[in-house]
Protein backbone atom coordinates (compact mmCIF):
# COMPACT_ATOMS: atom_id res chain seq x y z
CA UNK A 1 0.00 0.00 0.00
CA UNK A 2 2.89 2.34 0.80
CA UNK A 3 4.59 1.72 -2.55
CA UNK A 4 1.32 2.05 -4.48
CA UNK A 5 0.56 5.33 -2.70
CA UNK A 6 4.02 6.70 -3.39
CA UNK A 7 3.73 5.72 -7.06
CA UNK A 8 0.46 7.64 -7.19
CA UNK A 9 1.49 10.78 -5.29
CA UNK A 10 5.13 11.22 -6.38
CA UNK A 11 6.26 12.22 -9.83
CA UNK A 12 7.85 9.51 -11.96
CA UNK A 13 11.30 10.99 -11.34
CA UNK A 14 10.80 11.22 -7.56
CA UNK A 15 9.38 7.72 -7.37
CA UNK A 16 12.44 6.50 -9.26
CA UNK A 17 14.67 8.24 -6.71
CA UNK A 18 12.70 6.64 -3.86
CA UNK A 19 13.04 3.23 -5.50
CA UNK A 20 16.80 3.71 -5.94
CA UNK A 21 17.14 4.70 -2.28
CA UNK A 22 15.14 1.65 -1.31
CA UNK A 23 17.50 -0.61 -3.21
CA UNK A 24 20.47 0.88 -1.37
CA UNK A 25 19.11 -0.36 1.94
CA UNK A 26 17.19 -3.38 0.68
CA UNK A 27 19.98 -5.87 1.32
CA UNK A 28 19.97 -4.82 4.98
CA UNK A 29 16.49 -6.29 5.30
CA UNK A 30 17.77 -9.77 4.48
CA UNK A 31 20.50 -9.52 7.09
CA UNK A 32 18.01 -8.20 9.63
CA UNK A 33 15.78 -11.23 9.06
CA UNK A 34 18.77 -13.46 9.78
CA UNK A 35 19.52 -11.51 12.96
CA UNK A 36 15.90 -11.87 14.10
CA UNK A 37 16.10 -15.64 13.55
CA UNK A 38 19.29 -15.91 15.62
CA UNK A 39 17.85 -13.84 18.47
CA UNK A 40 14.68 -15.94 18.37
CA UNK A 41 16.75 -19.13 18.66
CA UNK A 42 18.51 -17.92 21.80
CA UNK A 43 15.47 -16.23 23.37
CA UNK A 44 13.05 -19.15 22.94
CA UNK A 45 14.50 -21.59 25.50
CA UNK A 46 15.48 -18.89 28.01
CA UNK A 47 13.25 -18.82 31.11
CA UNK A 48 15.34 -16.47 33.25
CA UNK A 49 14.32 -12.84 32.61
CA UNK A 50 17.74 -11.63 33.78
CA UNK A 51 19.52 -13.75 31.19
CA UNK A 52 17.04 -12.64 28.55
CA UNK A 53 17.68 -9.00 29.47
CA UNK A 54 21.42 -9.71 29.25
CA UNK A 55 20.94 -11.26 25.80
CA UNK A 56 19.15 -8.12 24.61
CA UNK A 57 21.72 -5.81 26.18
CA UNK A 58 24.64 -7.69 24.59
CA UNK A 59 22.86 -7.81 21.24
CA UNK A 60 22.15 -4.07 21.31
CA UNK A 61 25.74 -3.31 22.28
CA UNK A 62 27.22 -5.41 19.48
CA UNK A 63 24.70 -4.42 16.81
CA UNK A 64 24.88 -0.78 17.91
CA UNK A 65 28.59 -0.70 17.15
CA UNK A 66 28.14 -2.52 13.86
CA UNK A 67 25.24 -0.28 12.87
CA UNK A 68 27.14 2.91 13.66
CA UNK A 69 30.20 1.71 11.71
CA UNK A 70 28.00 0.70 8.79
CA UNK A 71 26.34 4.14 8.84
CA UNK A 72 29.74 5.88 8.69
CA UNK A 73 30.83 3.69 5.77
CA UNK A 74 27.49 4.38 4.06
CA UNK A 75 27.90 8.16 4.49
CA UNK A 76 31.37 8.05 2.96
CA UNK A 77 30.34 5.74 0.12
CA UNK A 78 27.40 7.98 -0.79
CA UNK A 79 29.61 10.97 -1.60
CA UNK A 80 30.66 9.64 -5.04
CA UNK A 81 27.27 7.96 -5.50
CA UNK A 82 25.56 11.32 -5.06
CA UNK A 83 27.78 12.85 -7.71
CA UNK A 84 27.17 10.13 -10.30
CA UNK A 85 23.47 9.59 -9.63
CA UNK A 86 22.39 13.24 -9.31
CA UNK A 87 20.63 12.39 -6.04
CA UNK A 88 21.23 15.10 -3.42
CA UNK A 89 23.65 14.00 -0.72
CA UNK A 90 21.29 15.20 2.03
CA UNK A 91 18.63 12.82 0.69
CA UNK A 92 21.15 9.99 0.78
CA UNK A 93 22.04 10.89 4.38
CA UNK A 94 18.39 10.88 5.41
CA UNK A 95 18.04 7.49 3.73
CA UNK A 96 21.04 6.28 5.72
CA UNK A 97 19.17 6.86 8.98
CA UNK A 98 17.04 3.84 8.13
CA UNK A 99 20.10 1.69 8.88
CA UNK A 100 19.62 2.14 12.63
CA UNK A 101 16.09 0.78 13.05
CA UNK A 102 16.50 -1.86 10.34
CA UNK A 103 19.43 -3.41 12.18
CA UNK A 104 18.18 -2.91 15.76
CA UNK A 105 14.47 -3.78 15.60
CA UNK A 106 15.15 -7.47 14.78
CA UNK A 107 16.55 -7.86 18.29
CA UNK A 108 13.32 -6.91 20.02
CA UNK A 109 11.17 -8.69 17.45
CA UNK A 110 13.32 -11.80 17.81
CA UNK A 111 12.74 -11.81 21.55
CA UNK A 112 8.99 -11.32 21.02
CA UNK A 113 8.97 -14.21 18.57
CA UNK A 114 11.13 -16.43 20.78
CA UNK A 115 8.87 -15.85 23.77
CA UNK A 116 5.84 -16.65 21.59
CA UNK A 117 4.34 -13.21 22.04
CA UNK A 118 2.85 -13.27 18.57
CA UNK A 119 0.06 -10.82 19.35
CA UNK A 120 2.59 -8.15 20.35
CA UNK A 121 4.78 -9.00 17.35
CA UNK A 122 1.86 -8.81 14.93
CA UNK A 123 0.66 -5.55 16.45
CA UNK A 124 4.17 -4.15 16.09
CA UNK A 125 4.35 -5.06 12.40
CA UNK A 126 0.88 -3.68 11.66
CA UNK A 127 1.54 -0.49 13.62
CA UNK A 128 4.81 0.05 11.74
CA UNK A 129 3.06 -0.28 8.39
CA UNK A 130 0.22 2.03 9.44
CA UNK A 131 2.57 4.77 10.61
CA UNK A 132 4.65 4.49 7.43
CA UNK A 133 1.56 4.92 5.29
CA UNK A 134 -0.10 7.74 7.25
CA UNK A 135 3.02 9.82 7.86
CA UNK A 136 4.57 9.09 4.46
CA UNK A 137 1.46 10.04 2.49
CA UNK A 138 0.80 13.09 4.69
CA UNK A 139 4.32 14.45 4.25
CA UNK A 140 4.33 13.79 0.50
CA UNK A 141 1.00 15.58 0.12
CA UNK A 142 2.22 18.67 1.98
CA UNK A 143 5.12 18.91 -0.44
CA UNK A 144 8.05 17.09 1.13
CA UNK A 145 8.20 14.68 -1.82
CA UNK A 146 10.89 11.99 -1.41
CA UNK A 147 11.98 13.41 1.95
CA UNK A 148 8.42 12.91 3.21
CA UNK A 149 8.28 9.33 1.98
CA UNK A 150 11.62 8.55 3.66
CA UNK A 151 10.53 10.31 6.84
CA UNK A 152 7.42 8.10 6.93
CA UNK A 153 9.57 4.98 6.59
CA UNK A 154 12.07 6.06 9.23
CA UNK A 155 9.50 7.32 11.73
CA UNK A 156 7.42 4.16 11.30
CA UNK A 157 10.44 1.97 12.04
CA UNK A 158 11.59 4.05 15.02
CA UNK A 159 8.10 4.11 16.56
CA UNK A 160 7.76 0.35 16.03
CA UNK A 161 11.14 -0.11 17.71
CA UNK A 162 10.07 1.96 20.72
CA UNK A 163 6.79 0.06 20.97
CA UNK A 164 8.63 -3.26 20.83
CA UNK A 165 10.88 -2.08 23.68
CA UNK A 166 7.79 -1.07 25.65
CA UNK A 167 6.16 -4.46 25.14
CA UNK A 168 9.32 -6.12 26.47
CA UNK A 169 9.66 -3.90 29.55
CA UNK A 170 8.92 -6.85 31.84
C-alpha positions as CSV (number, residue, x, y, z in Angstrom):
1,X,0.0,0.0,0.0
2,X,2.9,2.3,0.8
3,X,4.6,1.7,-2.5
4,X,1.3,2.1,-4.5
5,X,0.6,5.3,-2.7
6,X,4.0,6.7,-3.4
7,X,3.7,5.7,-7.1
8,X,0.5,7.6,-7.2
9,X,1.5,10.8,-5.3
10,X,5.1,11.2,-6.4
11,X,6.3,12.2,-9.8
12,X,7.8,9.5,-12.0
13,X,11.3,11.0,-11.3
14,X,10.8,11.2,-7.6
15,X,9.4,7.7,-7.4
16,X,12.4,6.5,-9.3
17,X,14.7,8.2,-6.7
18,X,12.7,6.6,-3.9
19,X,13.0,3.2,-5.5
20,X,16.8,3.7,-5.9
21,X,17.1,4.7,-2.3
22,X,15.1,1.6,-1.3
23,X,17.5,-0.6,-3.2
24,X,20.5,0.9,-1.4
25,X,19.1,-0.4,1.9
26,X,17.2,-3.4,0.7
27,X,20.0,-5.9,1.3
28,X,20.0,-4.8,5.0
29,X,16.5,-6.3,5.3
30,X,17.8,-9.8,4.5
31,X,20.5,-9.5,7.1
32,X,18.0,-8.2,9.6
33,X,15.8,-11.2,9.1
34,X,18.8,-13.5,9.8
35,X,19.5,-11.5,13.0
36,X,15.9,-11.9,14.1
37,X,16.1,-15.6,13.6
38,X,19.3,-15.9,15.6
39,X,17.9,-13.8,18.5
40,X,14.7,-15.9,18.4
41,X,16.7,-19.1,18.7
42,X,18.5,-17.9,21.8
43,X,15.5,-16.2,23.4
44,X,13.1,-19.1,22.9
45,X,14.5,-21.6,25.5
46,X,15.5,-18.9,28.0
47,X,13.3,-18.8,31.1
48,X,15.3,-16.5,33.3
49,X,14.3,-12.8,32.6
50,X,17.7,-11.6,33.8
51,X,19.5,-13.8,31.2
52,X,17.0,-12.6,28.5
53,X,17.7,-9.0,29.5
54,X,21.4,-9.7,29.3
55,X,20.9,-11.3,25.8
56,X,19.1,-8.1,24.6
57,X,21.7,-5.8,26.2
58,X,24.6,-7.7,24.6
59,X,22.9,-7.8,21.2
60,X,22.1,-4.1,21.3
61,X,25.7,-3.3,22.3
62,X,27.2,-5.4,19.5
63,X,24.7,-4.4,16.8
64,X,24.9,-0.8,17.9
65,X,28.6,-0.7,17.2
66,X,28.1,-2.5,13.9
67,X,25.2,-0.3,12.9
68,X,27.1,2.9,13.7
69,X,30.2,1.7,11.7
70,X,28.0,0.7,8.8
71,X,26.3,4.1,8.8
72,X,29.7,5.9,8.7
73,X,30.8,3.7,5.8
74,X,27.5,4.4,4.1
75,X,27.9,8.2,4.5
76,X,31.4,8.0,3.0
77,X,30.3,5.7,0.1
78,X,27.4,8.0,-0.8
79,X,29.6,11.0,-1.6
80,X,30.7,9.6,-5.0
81,X,27.3,8.0,-5.5
82,X,25.6,11.3,-5.1
83,X,27.8,12.9,-7.7
84,X,27.2,10.1,-10.3
85,X,23.5,9.6,-9.6
86,X,22.4,13.2,-9.3
87,X,20.6,12.4,-6.0
88,X,21.2,15.1,-3.4
89,X,23.7,14.0,-0.7
90,X,21.3,15.2,2.0
91,X,18.6,12.8,0.7
92,X,21.1,10.0,0.8
93,X,22.0,10.9,4.4
94,X,18.4,10.9,5.4
95,X,18.0,7.5,3.7
96,X,21.0,6.3,5.7
97,X,19.2,6.9,9.0
98,X,17.0,3.8,8.1
99,X,20.1,1.7,8.9
100,X,19.6,2.1,12.6
101,X,16.1,0.8,13.1
102,X,16.5,-1.9,10.3
103,X,19.4,-3.4,12.2
104,X,18.2,-2.9,15.8
105,X,14.5,-3.8,15.6
106,X,15.1,-7.5,14.8
107,X,16.6,-7.9,18.3
108,X,13.3,-6.9,20.0
109,X,11.2,-8.7,17.4
110,X,13.3,-11.8,17.8
111,X,12.7,-11.8,21.6
112,X,9.0,-11.3,21.0
113,X,9.0,-14.2,18.6
114,X,11.1,-16.4,20.8
115,X,8.9,-15.9,23.8
116,X,5.8,-16.6,21.6
117,X,4.3,-13.2,22.0
118,X,2.9,-13.3,18.6
119,X,0.1,-10.8,19.4
120,X,2.6,-8.1,20.3
121,X,4.8,-9.0,17.4
122,X,1.9,-8.8,14.9
123,X,0.7,-5.6,16.5
124,X,4.2,-4.1,16.1
125,X,4.4,-5.1,12.4
126,X,0.9,-3.7,11.7
127,X,1.5,-0.5,13.6
128,X,4.8,0.1,11.7
129,X,3.1,-0.3,8.4
130,X,0.2,2.0,9.4
131,X,2.6,4.8,10.6
132,X,4.7,4.5,7.4
133,X,1.6,4.9,5.3
134,X,-0.1,7.7,7.3
135,X,3.0,9.8,7.9
136,X,4.6,9.1,4.5
137,X,1.5,10.0,2.5
138,X,0.8,13.1,4.7
139,X,4.3,14.5,4.2
140,X,4.3,13.8,0.5
141,X,1.0,15.6,0.1
142,X,2.2,18.7,2.0
143,X,5.1,18.9,-0.4
144,X,8.1,17.1,1.1
145,X,8.2,14.7,-1.8
146,X,10.9,12.0,-1.4
147,X,12.0,13.4,1.9
148,X,8.4,12.9,3.2
149,X,8.3,9.3,2.0
150,X,11.6,8.6,3.7
151,X,10.5,10.3,6.8
152,X,7.4,8.1,6.9
153,X,9.6,5.0,6.6
154,X,12.1,6.1,9.2
155,X,9.5,7.3,11.7
156,X,7.4,4.2,11.3
157,X,10.4,2.0,12.0
158,X,11.6,4.0,15.0
159,X,8.1,4.1,16.6
160,X,7.8,0.4,16.0
161,X,11.1,-0.1,17.7
162,X,10.1,2.0,20.7
163,X,6.8,0.1,21.0
164,X,8.6,-3.3,20.8
165,X,10.9,-2.1,23.7
166,X,7.8,-1.1,25.6
167,X,6.2,-4.5,25.1
168,X,9.3,-6.1,26.5
169,X,9.7,-3.9,29.6
170,X,8.9,-6.9,31.8
